[in-house]
């Protein structure tokens, strides 16, 4: 099975040195979405401190396969 690496690029770099063996890129995409959901859930309100958040997924030969990018914007609400 191919190995995929899930690297947090922002807010603070966190390379994935172990990766995960998954059957194909579609399984890697599903795992990436779930991982991002869990990580955003864990950082809770701190998400607003770093308004752009990114996860890059690479193959075993470090080829970039896809990126998930999340951003948040605050807007003035009418009083």
Beta strands, then each sheet from edge to edge (+ up, - down):
strand 1: 2-10
strand 2: 20-22
strand 3: 52-58
strand 4: 64-71
sheet 1: 2+ 1- 3+ 4-
end
